[in-house]
Amino acid sequence: MKVLIIGSGGREHAIAAAVAKSKRVSKIYAAPGNAGIGKLAECVDISVMDFDKLVAFAKEKEIDFTIVGPDDPLVAGAVDAFEAEGMKVFGPRKNAAIIEGSKAFSKDLMKKYGIPTATYENFDNAEAALAYLETADFPIVLKADGLALGKGVLICENLEEAKAGVKEIMLDKHFGDAGNKMVIEEFMTGREVSVLAFCDGTTIKTMTSAQDHKRAKDGDQGLNTGGMGTFSPSPFYTEEIAAFCQKEIYEKTMAAMKAEGRDFVGVLFTGLMITESGTKVLEFNARFGDPEAQVVLPRMKNDIIDVMEACVEGRLDEIDLEFEDNAAVCVVLASDGYPVSYEKGFEIKGLDAFKDKDNYFVFHAGTKFADGKVLTNGGRVLGVTAKGADLVEARKNAYEATKWIDFDNKYMRNDIGKAIDEQ
């Protein structure tokens, strides 16, 4: 079987590593891929948004199965483009990927079908949003409606900050067209948990839980990022909470999307907040989380191709998802200055230290191969993942492994999973 993976980040490297373990796969291509993916796949220089070229390439190489990794091409209709040519492809169609592409859509869906979430209002003009804030309780959360690389969320402590946030999102268009509409919602407190699930349009089966760290600096300070590290499983996601979420959130969401004529096939990412008044949805994404994929997929026992094919063919109910009885922690090595401004093009040293180490992984996010060297090529550069018998051991192993890697401007948080040490 020939497989094409669309994307170039740490998520796609984790997917490629899982695909490479499948005995059914003879050849992997990646578009455009990165220096790490290039060790597992043949990388081709095609943009994730150039659907015509991607489809033409897939036809030329007689690709049997395509996996779309990032949110942008999913929301823009990459899956539809492949399906129109009769090609087998994993991911939600455009009309289902809107669950991530529009926060206003997903909030309205949850309200309509009784799926627990924060109270909110949607706005398509700044004046109305500013007027609403005058009577709002603080802190409060402002969210750009569209895709913003995981950064279009502002937590505002007071009215002054909130007014500045409306200006940033809707008037200054800091997040581009993603800010044409905006959601203002209540600020929820509690434990945050991420749950990824495979879906075939009818059946939804959850993977092991994880928890991401979005803020750039230790102690959850600094700006929101695409994710600075994660751990799996979450000790806060109990069997009782999982049972509630399965019935009241996951299954309801699948049924809601079907009722709307938007059957969801692919990976549904549910960001949860475990509050004193119950577990509620923070957000939905229409694909594997990044860096959540880097701690969830290494723990999955199943052949990923078997599972994805079952999703596409509507027979996920035949699959018994299995995960290792252990833990994993991922620490993101970033370029200092991320997510605002940073330099790139520095040589990365120490990657060979991960060879032949079963429980250690280095997933490339922002890297490129040039002149025989692996160079930094983004804000988030690498995801260093380690397994352990439990979360404390996995965290210790992951931080030890970060010492094996060196590059100029290397930056990381030092408290990924610190809360688990206190359990």
C-alpha positions in Angstrom: 0.0 0.0 0.0 1.2 3.5 -0.9 0.3 6.3 1.5 0.5 10.1 1.1 0.6 12.2 4.3 -0.2 15.9 3.8 1.5 18.3 6.2 4.9 19.3 7.6 4.6 19.5 11.4 5.2 17.4 14.5 1.7 16.0 14.2 2.5 14.7 10.7 5.8 13.3 11.8 4.0 11.4 14.6 1.4 10.1 12.0 4.3 9.1 9.6 6.0 7.2 12.4 2.8 5.3 13.2 2.1 4.6 9.5 5.7 3.3 9.1 5.0 0.6 11.6 2.2 -0.8 9.5 3.0 -4.0 7.8 0.5 -3.1 5.1 2.5 0.0 3.9 5.2 -0.3 1.3 5.9 3.3 0.5 5.1 6.7 2.2 5.1 10.1 0.6 4.8 13.4 2.4 3.8 16.8 1.1 5.7 18.8 1.9 7.1 17.0 5.0 10.2 18.1 6.9 13.7 16.8 7.8 12.4 14.3 10.3 9.6 13.0 8.1 12.1 12.6 5.3 13.7 9.7 7.2 10.5 7.8 6.9 9.0 9.1 3.7 9.8 10.6 0.3 9.1 14.3 0.7 7.6 16.3 -2.3 7.5 20.0 -2.4 3.8 20.6 -2.8 1.9 23.0 -0.6 -0.8 21.6 1.6 -3.3 24.0 0.0 -2.5 23.2 -3.6 -5.2 20.5 -4.0 -4.9 20.2 -7.8 -1.2 19.3 -7.5 -1.7 17.0 -4.6 -4.5 15.1 -6.4 -2.4 14.9 -9.6 0.6 13.6 -7.6 -1.5 11.0 -5.9 -2.8 9.8 -9.2 0.6 9.8 -10.8 2.1 7.7 -7.9 -1.0 5.5 -7.7 -1.5 6.4 -4.0 -3.8 4.0 -2.2 -4.6 6.1 0.9 -4.1 9.8 1.7 -4.1 11.3 5.2 -4.7 15.0 5.6 -3.0 16.3 8.8 -3.4 20.1 9.3 -6.6 22.1 9.8 -6.3 24.6 6.9 -6.6 22.1 4.1 -9.3 20.2 5.9 -11.4 23.3 6.4 -10.8 24.4 2.8 -11.9 21.1 1.3 -8.9 18.9 0.7 -10.8 15.7 1.4 -13.6 16.7 -1.0 -11.0 17.3 -3.7 -9.6 13.7 -3.3 -13.1 12.1 -3.0 -14.2 13.9 -6.2 -11.5 11.9 -8.0 -12.6 8.6 -6.4 -9.5 8.4 -4.1 -9.5 7.0 -0.6 -8.7 9.8 1.9 -8.8 10.2 5.7 -10.2 13.3 7.3 -13.5 15.2 7.5 -15.1 16.8 4.5 -15.3 20.6 4.3 -18.8 20.7 5.6 -17.8 18.7 8.7 -14.4 20.4 9.3 -16.4 23.6 9.9 -16.7 22.4 13.5 -13.1 23.7 13.8 -13.2 26.3 11.0 -15.9 28.3 12.7 -16.1 28.6 16.5 -19.4 30.4 16.1 -20.8 27.3 14.3 -19.5 24.9 16.9 -20.9 26.9 19.8 -24.3 27.2 18.1 -24.2 23.4 17.4 -23.6 22.7 21.1 -26.4 25.1 22.2 -28.9 23.5 19.7 -28.1 19.9 20.7 -27.6 20.4 24.5 -23.9 19.7 24.5 -22.3 21.2 27.7 -20.1 24.3 27.0 -19.4 27.8 28.3 -22.1 30.4 27.9 -21.3 32.7 25.0 -22.4 35.2 22.4 -21.4 35.6 18.7 -20.6 38.9 17.1 -19.9 40.0 13.6 -19.3 43.7 14.3 -17.0 45.4 16.9 -19.5 47.9 18.2 -21.9 45.3 19.3 -19.1 43.3 20.9 -17.9 46.4 22.8 -21.4 47.2 24.0 -21.8 43.6 25.3 -18.6 43.8 27.3 -19.8 46.8 29.2 -22.2 44.5 31.2 -20.1 41.3 31.1 -18.4 39.5 34.1 -14.6 39.2 34.1 -12.3 37.5 33.4 -13.8 36.7 30.0 -12.6 34.9 26.8 -12.5 36.4 23.3 -12.1 34.0 20.4 -11.5 34.7 16.7 -14.1 32.7 14.8 -11.8 31.2 12.2 -8.5 29.4 12.1 -5.6 31.2 13.9 -2.9 28.5 14.4 -4.2 27.9 17.9 -3.5 31.5 18.9 -6.8 33.3 18.3 -7.9 33.1 21.9 -7.5 36.0 24.4 -8.2 35.8 28.1 -9.1 39.2 29.4 -9.0 40.1 33.1 -10.9 43.4 32.8 -12.9 45.7 30.5 -9.8 47.6 29.4 -8.1 44.4 28.2 -11.3 43.1 26.6 -11.8 46.3 24.6 -8.2 46.1 23.4 -8.8 42.5 22.5 -11.8 43.3 20.3 -9.7 45.9 18.5 -6.9 43.4 18.0 -9.2 40.7 16.7 -12.0 42.5 14.8 -10.5 45.9 13.8 -6.7 45.5 13.5 -7.3 41.9 12.1 -4.3 40.6 14.0 -5.5 37.1 13.1 -6.6 38.0 9.6 -10.0 37.0 8.3 -10.3 34.6 11.3 -11.4 37.8 13.2 -14.3 38.8 10.9 -16.5 37.2 13.5 -15.8 36.7 17.2 -17.1 34.6 20.1 -17.2 36.1 23.6 -17.6 33.4 26.3 -17.5 32.9 30.0 -14.1 32.1 31.5 -14.1 28.6 32.9 -11.8 27.3 35.6 -10.7 23.8 36.2 -8.5 21.1 34.8 -8.1 21.1 31.0 -8.0 17.8 29.2 -7.7 16.9 25.5 -9.4 13.8 24.0 -8.8 12.6 20.5 -11.3 10.2 18.9 -11.6 8.3 15.7 -14.9 8.8 13.9 -16.7 7.1 10.9 -19.7 9.4 10.7 -21.8 7.3 13.1 -19.4 5.6 15.6 -16.9 7.5 17.7 -14.1 5.8 19.6 -11.8 7.8 21.9 -8.1 7.4 22.2 -6.2 7.8 25.4 -6.5 11.3 27.1 -3.8 14.0 27.0 -3.2 17.5 28.4 -1.6 20.3 26.4 0.3 23.4 27.7 -0.6 26.4 25.5 1.2 29.3 27.1 4.7 30.2 26.0 6.3 30.5 29.5 6.6 28.5 32.7 3.7 28.8 35.1 1.2 29.2 32.2 2.5 32.7 31.6 3.1 34.5 28.3 1.2 34.3 25.0 -0.8 31.5 23.6 1.1 29.2 21.3 0.3 26.1 19.2 1.4 24.1 22.2 4.6 23.9 24.2 4.3 20.3 25.4 1.8 17.7 26.5 1.4 14.5 28.6 -0.8 11.4 28.3 -2.9 10.1 30.0 -4.4 12.8 32.1 -4.9 11.7 35.8 -7.8 14.1 36.0 -9.8 12.3 33.3 -11.4 9.6 35.4 -13.6 6.7 34.3 -16.6 8.5 35.6 -15.8 11.7 33.6 -15.0 9.6 30.5 -18.4 7.8 30.7 -20.2 11.2 31.1 -18.3 12.6 28.1 -18.9 9.6 25.9 -22.7 9.9 26.3 -23.2 13.7 26.7 -20.5 15.1 24.5 -18.9 12.7 22.0 -22.0 10.7 20.9 -24.2 13.7 21.0 -21.7 15.6 18.8 -21.6 12.8 16.2 -25.4 12.6 16.2 -25.7 16.4 15.9 -23.3 16.6 12.9 -25.2 13.7 11.2 -28.5 15.5 11.9 -27.1 18.6 10.2 -26.0 16.6 7.1 -22.4 16.9 8.1 -21.3 13.4 8.9 -17.9 13.6 10.6 -15.3 11.2 9.4 -11.7 11.5 10.7 -10.3 12.6 14.1 -12.4 14.7 16.4 -10.3 16.6 19.0 -12.4 17.7 22.0 -10.8 20.2 24.4 -12.5 19.8 27.8 -12.6 21.8 31.0 -13.4 19.8 34.1 -15.1 22.4 36.2 -16.8 22.3 39.6 -20.2 22.4 37.8 -19.3 19.5 35.5 -17.2 18.8 32.4 -17.7 21.1 29.4 -16.4 21.6 25.9 -13.8 24.3 25.4 -13.3 23.7 21.7 -13.5 21.2 18.9 -10.8 20.5 16.3 -11.2 18.5 13.2 -7.8 16.6 13.3 -5.1 15.2 15.5 -3.8 17.8 18.1 -0.3 19.0 17.8 1.5 18.2 20.1 -1.1 15.7 21.5 -0.5 13.3 18.6 3.2 13.0 19.8 2.1 11.4 23.1 -1.0 9.6 22.0 0.1 7.8 18.8 3.3 6.3 20.3 1.1 4.6 22.9 -1.4 3.1 20.4 -1.1 -0.6 19.8 -3.4 -0.8 16.7 -2.2 -0.6 13.1 -3.2 3.0 12.3 -4.0 2.2 8.7 -6.5 -0.5 9.9 -8.2 2.1 12.1 -8.2 4.9 9.5 -9.5 2.7 6.8 -12.3 1.5 9.0 -13.3 5.1 9.6 -13.4 5.9 5.9 -15.4 2.7 5.1 -17.9 3.2 8.0 -17.0 0.2 10.0 -15.2 1.7 13.0 -17.5 -0.4 15.2 -15.4 -3.5 14.2 -12.2 -1.9 15.7 -11.1 -2.4 19.3 -8.8 0.5 20.1 -5.9 -0.5 22.4 -3.3 1.6 24.1 -0.2 0.7 26.2 -0.6 0.8 30.0 2.1 3.4 30.5 2.6 7.2 30.0 4.2 9.7 27.7 5.4 13.3 28.0 6.4 15.6 25.1 8.5 18.7 25.6 8.5 21.2 22.7 11.9 22.7 21.8 11.2 26.1 20.3 13.1 29.0 18.9 13.5 31.7 21.5 11.0 34.5 20.8 8.2 32.2 19.6 5.3 32.9 19.0 6.2 36.5 18.1 9.5 36.7 16.3 12.5 34.4 16.1 15.5 33.5 14.0 15.8 30.3 12.1 18.4 28.4 10.0 20.5 27.1 12.9 22.0 23.7 12.8 20.4 21.1 15.1 22.9 18.7 16.8 22.3 15.5 18.8 19.5 14.0 16.8 21.4 10.7 16.4 21.1 10.2 20.2 17.5 9.0 19.7 18.5 6.1 17.4 17.6 2.6 18.6 16.0 3.9 21.8 12.5 2.3 22.0 10.9 4.7 24.5 12.3 8.0 23.2 11.2 9.9 20.1 12.1 13.2 18.5 9.3 14.6 16.3 10.3 17.3 13.9 8.0 20.4 13.6 9.9 23.3 12.2 13.0 21.8 10.5 14.5 21.5 7.0 17.4 19.6 5.5 20.0 21.7 3.7 23.7 21.1 2.7 23.7 17.8 4.6 22.5 19.4 7.9 19.2 19.6 9.7 18.4 23.3 10.4 15.7 25.1 12.5 12.9 26.3 10.2 10.1 27.4 12.5 8.9 28.6 15.9 8.3 25.1 17.3 11.3 23.1 16.1 11.1 19.7 17.7 8.9 17.6 20.1 11.0 15.5 22.4 8.8 12.6 23.6 9.6 9.9 26.2 7.6 7.0 27.6 7.7 5.8 31.2 5.9 3.4 33.5 3.9 6.3 34.8 3.7 10.1 34.2 6.4 11.0 36.7 8.9 8.7 35.1 7.9 9.7 31.6 8.4 13.4 32.5 11.8 12.7 34.0 12.8 10.8 30.8 11.5 13.5 28.5 13.5 16.3 30.2 16.6 14.1 30.3 16.2 13.6 26.5 15.9 17.4 25.8 19.6 17.6 26.9 20.7 15.5 24.0 19.6 18.2 21.5 21.3 21.5 20.9 20.8 24.4 18.6 21.2 28.2 18.9 18.2 30.0 20.4 16.9 26.7 21.9 14.0 27.4 24.3 11.5 25.2 26.2 9.2 25.3 29.2 10.6 23.6 32.2 7.3 22.7 33.8 5.5 20.5 31.3 3.4 18.0 33.3 4.6 19.5 36.6 1.2 19.1 38.1 1.5 15.4 37.8 4.5 15.3 40.1 2.2 16.7 42.8 -0.4 13.8 42.5 
